[in-house]
Amino acid sequence: LLSSREAFLNTMESPLLRCKLLELLFQHSCDLPTALPLSLAKILYFLSHFSVLLQHQEGTATWQRWDEMLQYLSLLLLSYQNVMLAPPLAGHLRSSLSDRMDLLIQKAKPKLQDSDDISQLDIQLSMEDFINQRQHILGQPFPLQITEKLCLLR
């Protein structure tokens, strides 16, 4: 199952479609969903609030499930950055198709959302929240794979 999910997500040609699919995956994995639009703030929200809903083989350790979800969160962040920063549509994908064409013709600069304006402190607090919650559940320090994924996300 894991390799099938990874192959599916990694071979998807449209970063926008990958973003939407991963957003839905995380939205449904949160006990308390958020109404935020897809943004950096929402991705941080997912870090602190996701639970593991994906099917795994029996005997898969809890930390391995978290590792997979962190991998998908990293993929969501990269896909989101590609969608928001890749020319020529950079930042205009939240506009309707007809508005988008006008914006492209005018060569208008995209406007960032308020929820894309996050600070280093926001990132640090979300990371600490994740670490505290999950280490409490695990009852021991994180395996190296989880620590590496968290460093990459930072």
KOLBA-710290 format. One record per residue: residue number from 1; residue in one letter; z, x, y of N, C-alpha, C in turn. Coordinates in steps of 0.05 Angstrom, whole numbers. Layout:
// KOLBA-710290
<fiba pos="NUM" code="A" n_zz="Z" n_xx="X" n_yy="Y" ca_zz="Z" ca_xx="X" ca_yy="Y" c_zz="Z" c_xx="X" c_yy="Y"/>
...
***
This chain:
// KOLBA-710290
<fiba pos="1" code="L" n_zz="0" n_xx="16" n_yy="-24" ca_zz="0" ca_xx="0" ca_yy="0" c_zz="0" c_xx="17" c_yy="25"/>
<fiba pos="2" code="L" n_zz="17" n_xx="37" n_yy="25" ca_zz="19" ca_xx="55" ca_yy="49" c_zz="-7" c_xx="68" c_yy="55"/>
<fiba pos="3" code="S" n_zz="-20" n_xx="80" n_yy="35" ca_zz="-45" ca_xx="94" ca_yy="40" c_zz="-67" c_xx="75" c_yy="48"/>
<fiba pos="4" code="S" n_zz="-67" n_xx="50" n_yy="38" ca_zz="-87" ca_xx="30" ca_yy="46" c_zz="-83" c_xx="23" c_yy="76"/>
<fiba pos="5" code="R" n_zz="-58" n_xx="19" n_yy="84" ca_zz="-52" ca_xx="12" ca_yy="112" c_zz="-61" c_xx="35" c_yy="130"/>
<fiba pos="6" code="E" n_zz="-54" n_xx="59" n_yy="123" ca_zz="-61" ca_xx="82" ca_yy="139" c_zz="-91" c_xx="86" c_yy="141"/>
<fiba pos="7" code="A" n_zz="-105" n_xx="83" n_yy="119" ca_zz="-134" ca_xx="86" ca_yy="119" c_zz="-146" c_xx="64" c_yy="137"/>
<fiba pos="8" code="F" n_zz="-137" n_xx="40" n_yy="135" ca_zz="-147" ca_xx="18" ca_yy="151" c_zz="-144" c_xx="23" c_yy="181"/>
<fiba pos="9" code="L" n_zz="-119" n_xx="31" n_yy="189" ca_zz="-114" ca_xx="36" ca_yy="217" c_zz="-128" c_xx="61" c_yy="228"/>
<fiba pos="10" code="N" n_zz="-129" n_xx="81" n_yy="212" ca_zz="-141" ca_xx="106" ca_yy="222" c_zz="-171" c_xx="106" c_yy="223"/>
<fiba pos="11" code="T" n_zz="-184" n_xx="88" n_yy="208" ca_zz="-213" ca_xx="86" ca_yy="209" c_zz="-224" c_xx="64" c_yy="227"/>
<fiba pos="12" code="M" n_zz="-206" n_xx="50" n_yy="240" ca_zz="-214" ca_xx="29" ca_yy="259" c_zz="-227" c_xx="42" c_yy="283"/>
<fiba pos="13" code="E" n_zz="-251" n_xx="34" n_yy="289" ca_zz="-266" ca_xx="47" ca_yy="311" c_zz="-258" c_xx="38" c_yy="339"/>
<fiba pos="14" code="S" n_zz="-247" n_xx="14" n_yy="341" ca_zz="-240" ca_xx="4" ca_yy="367" c_zz="-210" c_xx="9" c_yy="373"/>
<fiba pos="15" code="P" n_zz="-204" n_xx="26" n_yy="393" ca_zz="-176" ca_xx="30" ca_yy="400" c_zz="-163" c_xx="5" c_yy="410"/>
<fiba pos="16" code="L" n_zz="-179" n_xx="-12" n_yy="423" ca_zz="-168" ca_xx="-37" ca_yy="433" c_zz="-159" c_xx="-56" c_yy="410"/>
<fiba pos="17" code="L" n_zz="-175" n_xx="-58" n_yy="390" ca_zz="-169" ca_xx="-74" ca_yy="367" c_zz="-144" c_xx="-62" c_yy="352"/>
<fiba pos="18" code="R" n_zz="-144" n_xx="-35" n_yy="350" ca_zz="-121" ca_xx="-22" ca_yy="337" c_zz="-95" c_xx="-28" c_yy="353"/>
<fiba pos="19" code="C" n_zz="-97" n_xx="-26" n_yy="379" ca_zz="-74" ca_xx="-32" ca_yy="396" c_zz="-64" c_xx="-61" c_yy="391"/>
<fiba pos="20" code="K" n_zz="-82" n_xx="-79" n_yy="391" ca_zz="-74" ca_xx="-107" ca_yy="387" c_zz="-62" c_xx="-112" c_yy="360"/>
<fiba pos="21" code="L" n_zz="-73" n_xx="-100" n_yy="339" ca_zz="-63" ca_xx="-103" ca_yy="312" c_zz="-35" c_xx="-91" c_yy="310"/>
<fiba pos="22" code="L" n_zz="-32" n_xx="-67" n_yy="320" ca_zz="-5" ca_xx="-54" ca_yy="319" c_zz="15" c_xx="-68" c_yy="336"/>
<fiba pos="23" code="E" n_zz="6" n_xx="-79" n_yy="359" ca_zz="24" ca_xx="-94" ca_yy="376" c_zz="35" c_xx="-118" c_yy="361"/>
<fiba pos="24" code="L" n_zz="17" n_xx="-132" n_yy="347" ca_zz="25" ca_xx="-156" ca_yy="332" c_zz="44" c_xx="-148" c_yy="309"/>
<fiba pos="25" code="L" n_zz="38" n_xx="-126" n_yy="296" ca_zz="55" ca_xx="-116" ca_yy="274" c_zz="84" c_xx="-112" c_yy="284"/>
<fiba pos="26" code="F" n_zz="86" n_xx="-98" n_yy="307" ca_zz="112" ca_xx="-92" ca_yy="318" c_zz="125" c_xx="-117" c_yy="329"/>
<fiba pos="27" code="Q" n_zz="110" n_xx="-134" n_yy="342" ca_zz="121" ca_xx="-158" ca_yy="354" c_zz="134" c_xx="-175" c_yy="332"/>
<fiba pos="28" code="H" n_zz="121" n_xx="-177" n_yy="309" ca_zz="132" ca_xx="-193" ca_yy="287" c_zz="154" c_xx="-179" c_yy="273"/>
<fiba pos="29" code="S" n_zz="157" n_xx="-153" n_yy="276" ca_zz="179" ca_xx="-138" ca_yy="263" c_zz="204" c_xx="-138" c_yy="280"/>
<fiba pos="30" code="C" n_zz="203" n_xx="-148" n_yy="304" ca_zz="227" ca_xx="-148" ca_yy="321" c_zz="242" c_xx="-174" c_yy="317"/>
<fiba pos="31" code="D" n_zz="269" n_xx="-171" n_yy="314" ca_zz="286" ca_xx="-195" ca_yy="311" c_zz="285" c_xx="-212" c_yy="336"/>
<fiba pos="32" code="L" n_zz="283" n_xx="-198" n_yy="359" ca_zz="282" ca_xx="-212" ca_yy="385" c_zz="256" c_xx="-203" c_yy="399"/>
<fiba pos="33" code="P" n_zz="234" n_xx="-219" n_yy="395" ca_zz="209" ca_xx="-211" ca_yy="407" c_zz="211" c_xx="-211" c_yy="438"/>
<fiba pos="34" code="T" n_zz="193" n_xx="-196" n_yy="450" ca_zz="192" ca_xx="-193" ca_yy="479" c_zz="167" c_xx="-206" c_yy="490"/>
<fiba pos="35" code="A" n_zz="169" n_xx="-215" n_yy="515" ca_zz="146" ca_xx="-227" ca_yy="528" c_zz="131" c_xx="-207" c_yy="545"/>
<fiba pos="36" code="L" n_zz="139" n_xx="-182" n_yy="545" ca_zz="125" ca_xx="-161" ca_yy="561" c_zz="96" c_xx="-159" c_yy="552"/>
<fiba pos="37" code="P" n_zz="78" n_xx="-154" n_yy="571" ca_zz="50" ca_xx="-148" ca_yy="562" c_zz="50" c_xx="-120" c_yy="549"/>
<fiba pos="38" code="L" n_zz="29" n_xx="-115" n_yy="534" ca_zz="27" ca_xx="-88" ca_yy="522" c_zz="28" c_xx="-67" c_yy="544"/>
<fiba pos="39" code="S" n_zz="47" n_xx="-50" n_yy="542" ca_zz="52" ca_xx="-30" ca_yy="563" c_zz="70" c_xx="-8" c_yy="551"/>
<fiba pos="40" code="L" n_zz="75" n_xx="13" n_yy="567" ca_zz="93" ca_xx="34" ca_yy="557" c_zz="121" c_xx="23" c_yy="553"/>
<fiba pos="41" code="A" n_zz="130" n_xx="5" n_yy="571" ca_zz="156" ca_xx="-7" ca_yy="568" c_zz="158" c_xx="-23" c_yy="542"/>
<fiba pos="42" code="K" n_zz="137" n_xx="-37" n_yy="534" ca_zz="137" ca_xx="-53" ca_yy="509" c_zz="138" c_xx="-34" c_yy="485"/>
<fiba pos="43" code="I" n_zz="124" n_xx="-12" n_yy="487" ca_zz="125" ca_xx="8" ca_yy="465" c_zz="153" c_xx="19" c_yy="461"/>
<fiba pos="44" code="L" n_zz="166" n_xx="25" n_yy="484" ca_zz="194" ca_xx="34" ca_yy="482" c_zz="212" c_xx="12" c_yy="471"/>
<fiba pos="45" code="Y" n_zz="207" n_xx="-13" n_yy="478" ca_zz="222" ca_xx="-36" ca_yy="467" c_zz="219" c_xx="-36" c_yy="437"/>
<fiba pos="46" code="F" n_zz="195" n_xx="-33" n_yy="427" ca_zz="190" ca_xx="-33" ca_yy="399" c_zz="206" c_xx="-11" c_yy="385"/>
<fiba pos="47" code="L" n_zz="208" n_xx="12" n_yy="397" ca_zz="223" ca_xx="34" ca_yy="385" c_zz="252" c_xx="26" c_yy="380"/>
<fiba pos="48" code="S" n_zz="264" n_xx="12" n_yy="398" ca_zz="292" ca_xx="4" ca_yy="396" c_zz="297" c_xx="-21" c_yy="379"/>
<fiba pos="49" code="H" n_zz="276" n_xx="-37" n_yy="374" ca_zz="281" ca_xx="-63" ca_yy="362" c_zz="265" c_xx="-69" c_yy="337"/>
<fiba pos="50" code="F" n_zz="248" n_xx="-51" n_yy="327" ca_zz="233" ca_xx="-58" ca_yy="303" c_zz="250" c_xx="-57" c_yy="278"/>
<fiba pos="51" code="S" n_zz="242" n_xx="-74" n_yy="259" ca_zz="254" ca_xx="-73" ca_yy="233" c_zz="230" c_xx="-70" c_yy="214"/>
<fiba pos="52" code="V" n_zz="235" n_xx="-63" n_yy="189" ca_zz="214" ca_xx="-57" ca_yy="170" c_zz="207" c_xx="-82" c_yy="155"/>
<fiba pos="53" code="L" n_zz="183" n_xx="-93" n_yy="159" ca_zz="174" ca_xx="-117" ca_yy="145" c_zz="153" c_xx="-110" c_yy="124"/>
<fiba pos="54" code="L" n_zz="141" n_xx="-87" n_yy="126" ca_zz="119" ca_xx="-80" ca_yy="108" c_zz="128" c_xx="-76" c_yy="80"/>
<fiba pos="55" code="Q" n_zz="110" n_xx="-84" n_yy="61" ca_zz="117" ca_xx="-80" ca_yy="33" c_zz="114" c_xx="-51" c_yy="25"/>
<fiba pos="56" code="H" n_zz="132" n_xx="-43" n_yy="8" ca_zz="132" ca_xx="-15" ca_yy="-2" c_zz="136" c_xx="-15" c_yy="-32"/>
<fiba pos="57" code="Q" n_zz="130" n_xx="7" n_yy="-45" ca_zz="136" ca_xx="10" ca_yy="-73" c_zz="166" c_xx="10" c_yy="-77"/>
<fiba pos="58" code="E" n_zz="175" n_xx="1" n_yy="-100" ca_zz="204" ca_xx="2" ca_yy="-105" c_zz="213" c_xx="30" c_yy="-105"/>
<fiba pos="59" code="G" n_zz="237" n_xx="34" n_yy="-95" ca_zz="248" ca_xx="61" ca_yy="-94" c_zz="242" c_xx="76" c_yy="-69"/>
<fiba pos="60" code="T" n_zz="227" n_xx="64" n_yy="-51" ca_zz="221" ca_xx="77" ca_yy="-25" c_zz="246" c_xx="77" c_yy="-8"/>
<fiba pos="61" code="A" n_zz="254" n_xx="101" n_yy="0" ca_zz="279" ca_xx="103" ca_yy="16" c_zz="275" c_xx="90" c_yy="43"/>
<fiba pos="62" code="T" n_zz="297" n_xx="80" n_yy="54" ca_zz="296" ca_xx="68" ca_yy="81" c_zz="284" c_xx="86" c_yy="102"/>
<fiba pos="63" code="W" n_zz="292" n_xx="111" n_yy="101" ca_zz="282" ca_xx="130" ca_yy="122" c_zz="252" c_xx="133" c_yy="119"/>
<fiba pos="64" code="Q" n_zz="241" n_xx="131" n_yy="95" ca_zz="212" ca_xx="133" ca_yy="92" c_zz="198" c_xx="110" c_yy="104"/>
<fiba pos="65" code="R" n_zz="210" n_xx="86" n_yy="103" ca_zz="198" ca_xx="63" ca_yy="116" c_zz="199" c_xx="66" c_yy="146"/>
<fiba pos="66" code="W" n_zz="221" n_xx="77" n_yy="157" ca_zz="223" ca_xx="82" ca_yy="186" c_zz="202" c_xx="103" c_yy="193"/>
<fiba pos="67" code="D" n_zz="198" n_xx="123" n_yy="176" ca_zz="179" ca_xx="144" ca_yy="182" c_zz="151" c_xx="131" c_yy="185"/>
<fiba pos="68" code="E" n_zz="144" n_xx="113" n_yy="167" ca_zz="118" ca_xx="99" ca_yy="169" c_zz="116" c_xx="84" c_yy="196"/>
<fiba pos="69" code="M" n_zz="137" n_xx="69" n_yy="203" ca_zz="136" ca_xx="53" ca_yy="227" c_zz="134" c_xx="72" c_yy="252"/>
<fiba pos="70" code="L" n_zz="148" n_xx="94" n_yy="251" ca_zz="146" ca_xx="113" ca_yy="274" c_zz="117" c_xx="125" c_yy="276"/>
<fiba pos="71" code="Q" n_zz="105" n_xx="129" n_yy="253" ca_zz="77" ca_xx="138" ca_yy="253" c_zz="59" c_xx="117" c_yy="266"/>
<fiba pos="72" code="Y" n_zz="64" n_xx="91" n_yy="260" ca_zz="48" ca_xx="70" ca_yy="272" c_zz="54" c_xx="67" c_yy="302"/>
<fiba pos="73" code="L" n_zz="79" n_xx="72" n_yy="309" ca_zz="86" ca_xx="71" ca_yy="338" c_zz="72" c_xx="93" c_yy="353"/>
<fiba pos="74" code="S" n_zz="70" n_xx="116" n_yy="341" ca_zz="55" ca_xx="138" ca_yy="353" c_zz="25" c_xx="131" c_yy="356"/>
<fiba pos="75" code="L" n_zz="15" n_xx="119" n_yy="335" ca_zz="-13" ca_xx="110" ca_yy="335" c_zz="-18" c_xx="89" c_yy="357"/>
<fiba pos="76" code="L" n_zz="1" n_xx="71" n_yy="360" ca_zz="0" ca_xx="51" ca_yy="381" c_zz="-1" c_xx="64" c_yy="408"/>
<fiba pos="77" code="L" n_zz="17" n_xx="83" n_yy="413" ca_zz="18" ca_xx="97" ca_yy="438" c_zz="-8" c_xx="112" c_yy="444"/>
<fiba pos="78" code="L" n_zz="-19" n_xx="126" n_yy="425" ca_zz="-44" ca_xx="140" ca_yy="428" c_zz="-67" c_xx="121" c_yy="433"/>
<fiba pos="79" code="S" n_zz="-68" n_xx="99" n_yy="418" ca_zz="-89" ca_xx="79" ca_yy="422" c_zz="-87" c_xx="67" c_yy="450"/>
<fiba pos="80" code="Y" n_zz="-63" n_xx="61" n_yy="458" ca_zz="-58" ca_xx="49" ca_yy="484" c_zz="-68" c_xx="68" c_yy="506"/>
<fiba pos="81" code="Q" n_zz="-61" n_xx="93" n_yy="503" ca_zz="-70" ca_xx="113" ca_yy="523" c_zz="-100" c_xx="115" c_yy="524"/>
<fiba pos="82" code="N" n_zz="-113" n_xx="114" n_yy="501" ca_zz="-142" ca_xx="115" ca_yy="500" c_zz="-154" c_xx="90" c_yy="513"/>
<fiba pos="83" code="V" n_zz="-143" n_xx="67" n_yy="509" ca_zz="-153" ca_xx="43" ca_yy="521" c_zz="-149" c_xx="43" c_yy="551"/>
<fiba pos="84" code="M" n_zz="-126" n_xx="52" n_yy="560" ca_zz="-119" ca_xx="50" ca_yy="588" c_zz="-131" c_xx="73" c_yy="605"/>
<fiba pos="85" code="L" n_zz="-137" n_xx="95" n_yy="592" ca_zz="-146" ca_xx="119" ca_yy="607" c_zz="-176" c_xx="126" c_yy="602"/>
<fiba pos="86" code="A" n_zz="-188" n_xx="115" n_yy="582" ca_zz="-215" ca_xx="122" ca_yy="575" c_zz="-236" c_xx="109" c_yy="593"/>
<fiba pos="87" code="P" n_zz="-252" n_xx="125" n_yy="606" ca_zz="-273" ca_xx="114" ca_yy="623" c_zz="-294" c_xx="99" c_yy="605"/>
<fiba pos="88" code="P" n_zz="-309" n_xx="81" n_yy="615" ca_zz="-309" ca_xx="70" ca_yy="642" c_zz="-291" c_xx="46" c_yy="646"/>
<fiba pos="89" code="L" n_zz="-279" n_xx="37" n_yy="624" ca_zz="-262" ca_xx="13" ca_yy="625" c_zz="-233" c_xx="18" c_yy="632"/>
<fiba pos="90" code="A" n_zz="-226" n_xx="42" n_yy="636" ca_zz="-198" ca_xx="50" ca_yy="640" c_zz="-183" c_xx="31" c_yy="657"/>
<fiba pos="91" code="G" n_zz="-163" n_xx="19" n_yy="645" ca_zz="-145" ca_xx="1" ca_yy="660" c_zz="-155" c_xx="-26" c_yy="666"/>
<fiba pos="92" code="H" n_zz="-181" n_xx="-31" n_yy="661" ca_zz="-192" ca_xx="-57" ca_yy="668" c_zz="-192" c_xx="-77" c_yy="644"/>
<fiba pos="93" code="L" n_zz="-182" n_xx="-68" n_yy="622" ca_zz="-184" ca_xx="-85" ca_yy="598" c_zz="-166" c_xx="-110" c_yy="599"/>
<fiba pos="94" code="R" n_zz="-148" n_xx="-111" n_yy="618" ca_zz="-131" ca_xx="-134" ca_yy="622" c_zz="-146" c_xx="-156" c_yy="638"/>
<fiba pos="95" code="S" n_zz="-168" n_xx="-149" n_yy="650" ca_zz="-184" ca_xx="-167" ca_yy="666" c_zz="-203" c_xx="-183" c_yy="648"/>
<fiba pos="96" code="S" n_zz="-211" n_xx="-206" n_yy="658" ca_zz="-231" ca_xx="-222" ca_yy="643" c_zz="-257" c_xx="-206" c_yy="643"/>
<fiba pos="97" code="L" n_zz="-275" n_xx="-213" n_yy="625" ca_zz="-300" ca_xx="-198" ca_yy="622" c_zz="-316" c_xx="-199" c_yy="647"/>
<fiba pos="98" code="S" n_zz="-318" n_xx="-223" n_yy="660" ca_zz="-333" ca_xx="-225" ca_yy="685" c_zz="-320" c_xx="-209" c_yy="708"/>
<fiba pos="99" code="D" n_zz="-294" n_xx="-210" n_yy="710" ca_zz="-280" ca_xx="-194" ca_yy="730" c_zz="-283" c_xx="-164" c_yy="724"/>
<fiba pos="100" code="R" n_zz="-283" n_xx="-157" n_yy="699" ca_zz="-286" ca_xx="-129" ca_yy="691" c_zz="-312" c_xx="-118" c_yy="700"/>
<fiba pos="101" code="M" n_zz="-333" n_xx="-133" n_yy="697" ca_zz="-360" ca_xx="-124" ca_yy="706" c_zz="-360" c_xx="-119" c_yy="736"/>
<fiba pos="102" code="D" n_zz="-348" n_xx="-138" n_yy="751" ca_zz="-346" ca_xx="-134" ca_yy="781" c_zz="-331" c_xx="-109" c_yy="788"/>
<fiba pos="103" code="L" n_zz="-308" n_xx="-104" n_yy="774" ca_zz="-292" ca_xx="-81" ca_yy="779" c_zz="-307" c_xx="-55" c_yy="773"/>
<fiba pos="104" code="L" n_zz="-323" n_xx="-55" n_yy="752" ca_zz="-339" ca_xx="-32" ca_yy="745" c_zz="-361" c_xx="-26" c_yy="765"/>
<fiba pos="105" code="I" n_zz="-374" n_xx="-48" n_yy="774" ca_zz="-395" ca_xx="-45" ca_yy="795" c_zz="-383" c_xx="-34" c_yy="821"/>
<fiba pos="106" code="Q" n_zz="-359" n_xx="-44" n_yy="828" ca_zz="-346" ca_xx="-35" ca_yy="853" c_zz="-333" c_xx="-8" c_yy="849"/>
<fiba pos="107" code="K" n_zz="-332" n_xx="2" n_yy="825" ca_zz="-318" ca_xx="27" ca_yy="818" c_zz="-289" c_xx="27" c_yy="828"/>
<fiba pos="108" code="A" n_zz="-277" n_xx="3" n_yy="823" ca_zz="-249" ca_xx="-1" ca_yy="832" c_zz="-230" c_xx="16" c_yy="814"/>
<fiba pos="109" code="K" n_zz="-210" n_xx="26" n_yy="826" ca_zz="-189" ca_xx="41" ca_yy="811" c_zz="-171" c_xx="20" c_yy="797"/>
<fiba pos="110" code="P" n_zz="-164" n_xx="25" n_yy="772" ca_zz="-147" ca_xx="7" ca_yy="757" c_zz="-119" c_xx="7" c_yy="769"/>
<fiba pos="111" code="K" n_zz="-106" n_xx="-16" n_yy="767" ca_zz="-78" ca_xx="-18" ca_yy="776" c_zz="-60" c_xx="-18" c_yy="752"/>
<fiba pos="112" code="L" n_zz="-40" n_xx="0" n_yy="753" ca_zz="-21" ca_xx="1" ca_yy="732" c_zz="-1" c_xx="-23" c_yy="735"/>
<fiba pos="113" code="Q" n_zz="9" n_xx="-32" n_yy="712" ca_zz="29" ca_xx="-53" ca_yy="713" c_zz="56" c_xx="-40" c_yy="719"/>
<fiba pos="114" code="D" n_zz="75" n_xx="-56" n_yy="728" ca_zz="102" ca_xx="-47" ca_yy="732" c_zz="114" c_xx="-36" c_yy="706"/>
<fiba pos="115" code="S" n_zz="107" n_xx="-50" n_yy="684" ca_zz="118" ca_xx="-42" ca_yy="658" c_zz="106" c_xx="-16" c_yy="646"/>
<fiba pos="116" code="D" n_zz="86" n_xx="-5" n_yy="661" ca_zz="76" ca_xx="21" ca_yy="653" c_zz="90" c_xx="44" c_yy="668"/>
<fiba pos="117" code="D" n_zz="106" n_xx="36" n_yy="687" ca_zz="121" ca_xx="56" ca_yy="703" c_zz="148" c_xx="60" c_yy="691"/>
<fiba pos="118" code="I" n_zz="150" n_xx="80" n_yy="672" ca_zz="175" ca_xx="85" ca_yy="659" c_zz="183" c_xx="114" c_yy="666"/>
<fiba pos="119" code="S" n_zz="209" n_xx="119" n_yy="665" ca_zz="220" ca_xx="145" ca_yy="672" c_zz="228" c_xx="161" c_yy="647"/>
<fiba pos="120" code="Q" n_zz="233" n_xx="186" n_yy="651" ca_zz="243" ca_xx="203" ca_yy="630" c_zz="270" c_xx="192" c_yy="620"/>
<fiba pos="121" code="L" n_zz="286" n_xx="180" n_yy="638" ca_zz="311" ca_xx="169" ca_yy="630" c_zz="307" c_xx="145" c_yy="612"/>
<fiba pos="122" code="D" n_zz="287" n_xx="128" n_yy="618" ca_zz="280" ca_xx="105" ca_yy="600" c_zz="274" c_xx="115" c_yy="572"/>
<fiba pos="123" code="I" n_zz="258" n_xx="136" n_yy="571" ca_zz="250" ca_xx="147" ca_yy="545" c_zz="274" c_xx="158" c_yy="530"/>
<fiba pos="124" code="Q" n_zz="290" n_xx="173" n_yy="544" ca_zz="314" ca_xx="185" ca_yy="532" c_zz="333" c_xx="164" c_yy="522"/>
<fiba pos="125" code="L" n_zz="338" n_xx="143" n_yy="537" ca_zz="356" ca_xx="122" ca_yy="529" c_zz="345" c_xx="107" c_yy="504"/>
<fiba pos="126" code="S" n_zz="319" n_xx="102" n_yy="504" ca_zz="308" ca_xx="88" ca_yy="481" c_zz="310" c_xx="105" c_yy="456"/>
<fiba pos="127" code="M" n_zz="304" n_xx="131" n_yy="459" ca_zz="307" ca_xx="150" ca_yy="436" c_zz="335" c_xx="151" c_yy="426"/>
<fiba pos="128" code="E" n_zz="354" n_xx="153" n_yy="444" ca_zz="382" ca_xx="154" ca_yy="436" c_zz="391" c_xx="129" c_yy="422"/>
<fiba pos="129" code="D" n_zz="382" n_xx="106" n_yy="433" ca_zz="388" ca_xx="80" ca_yy="421" c_zz="377" c_xx="79" c_yy="392"/>
<fiba pos="130" code="F" n_zz="352" n_xx="87" n_yy="388" ca_zz="341" ca_xx="88" ca_yy="361" c_zz="357" c_xx="106" c_yy="343"/>
<fiba pos="131" code="I" n_zz="362" n_xx="130" n_yy="352" ca_zz="377" ca_xx="149" ca_yy="335" c_zz="404" c_xx="139" c_yy="328"/>
<fiba pos="132" code="N" n_zz="419" n_xx="128" n_yy="347" ca_zz="446" ca_xx="118" ca_yy="342" c_zz="445" c_xx="95" c_yy="322"/>
<fiba pos="133" code="Q" n_zz="427" n_xx="76" n_yy="326" ca_zz="425" ca_xx="53" ca_yy="308" c_zz="418" c_xx="61" c_yy="280"/>
<fiba pos="134" code="R" n_zz="398" n_xx="78" n_yy="277" ca_zz="388" ca_xx="85" ca_yy="250" c_zz="406" c_xx="104" c_yy="236"/>
<fiba pos="135" code="Q" n_zz="418" n_xx="123" n_yy="250" ca_zz="436" ca_xx="141" ca_yy="236" c_zz="461" c_xx="127" c_yy="227"/>
<fiba pos="136" code="H" n_zz="470" n_xx="106" n_yy="242" ca_zz="492" ca_xx="90" ca_yy="233" c_zz="486" c_xx="76" c_yy="207"/>
<fiba pos="137" code="I" n_zz="461" n_xx="65" n_yy="205" ca_zz="453" ca_xx="52" ca_yy="180" c_zz="450" c_xx="72" c_yy="158"/>
<fiba pos="138" code="L" n_zz="438" n_xx="95" n_yy="163" ca_zz="432" ca_xx="115" ca_yy="143" c_zz="458" c_xx="129" c_yy="134"/>
<fiba pos="139" code="G" n_zz="477" n_xx="132" n_yy="152" ca_zz="502" ca_xx="145" ca_yy="145" c_zz="500" c_xx="175" c_yy="142"/>
<fiba pos="140" code="Q" n_zz="479" n_xx="187" n_yy="151" ca_zz="475" ca_xx="216" ca_yy="150" c_zz="454" c_xx="224" c_yy="170"/>
<fiba pos="141" code="P" n_zz="452" n_xx="250" n_yy="176" ca_zz="431" ca_xx="259" ca_yy="195" c_zz="403" c_xx="252" c_yy="184"/>
<fiba pos="142" code="F" n_zz="384" n_xx="250" n_yy="203" ca_zz="357" ca_xx="243" ca_yy="196" c_zz="344" c_xx="265" c_yy="180"/>
<fiba pos="143" code="P" n_zz="326" n_xx="258" n_yy="162" ca_zz="309" ca_xx="278" ca_yy="149" c_zz="290" c_xx="290" c_yy="170"/>
<fiba pos="144" code="L" n_zz="280" n_xx="313" n_yy="164" ca_zz="263" ca_xx="329" ca_yy="182" c_zz="239" c_xx="313" c_yy="191"/>
<fiba pos="145" code="Q" n_zz="227" n_xx="297" n_yy="173" ca_zz="203" ca_xx="281" ca_yy="180" c_zz="208" c_xx="262" c_yy="203"/>
<fiba pos="146" code="I" n_zz="232" n_xx="249" n_yy="203" ca_zz="239" ca_xx="230" ca_yy="224" c_zz="243" c_xx="245" c_yy="250"/>
<fiba pos="147" code="T" n_zz="257" n_xx="267" n_yy="249" ca_zz="262" ca_xx="283" ca_yy="273" c_zz="236" c_xx="293" c_yy="286"/>
<fiba pos="148" code="E" n_zz="217" n_xx="301" n_yy="269" ca_zz="191" ca_xx="310" ca_yy="279" c_zz="176" c_xx="288" c_yy="293"/>
<fiba pos="149" code="K" n_zz="177" n_xx="264" n_yy="280" ca_zz="162" ca_xx="241" ca_yy="292" c_zz="174" c_xx="234" c_yy="319"/>
<fiba pos="150" code="L" n_zz="201" n_xx="235" n_yy="321" ca_zz="214" ca_xx="228" ca_yy="346" c_zz="206" c_xx="249" c_yy="368"/>
<fiba pos="151" code="C" n_zz="205" n_xx="274" n_yy="360" ca_zz="196" ca_xx="295" ca_yy="380" c_zz="168" c_xx="290" c_yy="389"/>
<fiba pos="152" code="L" n_zz="150" n_xx="282" n_yy="371" ca_zz="123" ca_xx="276" ca_yy="379" c_zz="121" c_xx="252" c_yy="397"/>
<fiba pos="153" code="L" n_zz="137" n_xx="232" n_yy="392" ca_zz="137" ca_xx="208" ca_yy="408" c_zz="146" c_xx="214" c_yy="437"/>
<fiba pos="154" code="R" n_zz="167" n_xx="231" n_yy="438" ca_zz="178" ca_xx="239" ca_yy="464" c_zz="156" c_xx="250" c_yy="482"/>
***
